[in-house]
Amino acid sequence: MTQIDLGSVRYNPTVGAFEARVDIRRSGQTFRYPCQVAGPMTMDMDTVRSGLARHALRMSDSGSNLMSHI
């Protein structure tokens, strides 16, 4: 089972994106990724969190079958 945890989400106005550290835990190991989602500061936070999680999964060495479970 995979668990995804987002760190503090912040907006970087210089690049126009939300940024966060995202931890992916699976098989007793934690993989940490610096992630970013471009968008306006008014973007819906659920959309931001979902985008950050997808970014982390793309960066992960996880198989594509894992991505479908988000």
N, C-alpha and C positions, 0 to 999 in steps of 0.2 A: 504494500500500500504506500502511496506517495502522499506526503503532506507538504503544502506550500505555505510559507510564512513570509509576510511582507514586513520589512522594517518600517521606519518612519518615512512616510511619503512626503516629498517636498516639491515645490514648483521652482524650476530654474528659468527665470525670465530671459536670461541671456540666450538660451537655445530654444526657448518656447516649449519646454517639455517637463513632465513629471519624472522624478527620479526616486528610486528606492533600492535598498539592498533586499534581495529575495533569497530565502533559504529553501532549498528543495531537500526534503528528507525522505530517503527510501532505503530499505534494506539495512537499517541501522547506521547509515552514513548521511552526513549533511553536506550539501554542495551549495556554496554561496555565490551569488551573481549580482553585479551592479547593473541595474536595469533602467530603461528609459522609455517613456511613451510620449510622443509629440502630440501637442494639442493646446487649446486655449486654457487659460487659468480657470475658466468657468465649466470645463468638462466635468461631466457626471463622475463622481468618485467611484461608483461601481464599475464604470467603463475603464477608468484609470487602473484600478486594481486588477481587473481582468487582463488588460493589456500588459501590465507589468508581469503578471504570472505567465502569460504566453511568451513574453520575451525571455524569461528565465528558462522556460522549457525548451525554447529554441536553442539557447546557449548550452543547455545541459547535454550530457552524453546519453540521455534517455532515448529510448526508441520512439518512433512516431506513434506507436499504439498507446503510449502513455498520454500523449497530447489529447487524444479523444476523450479522456476521462475527466478533463477539467470542467 
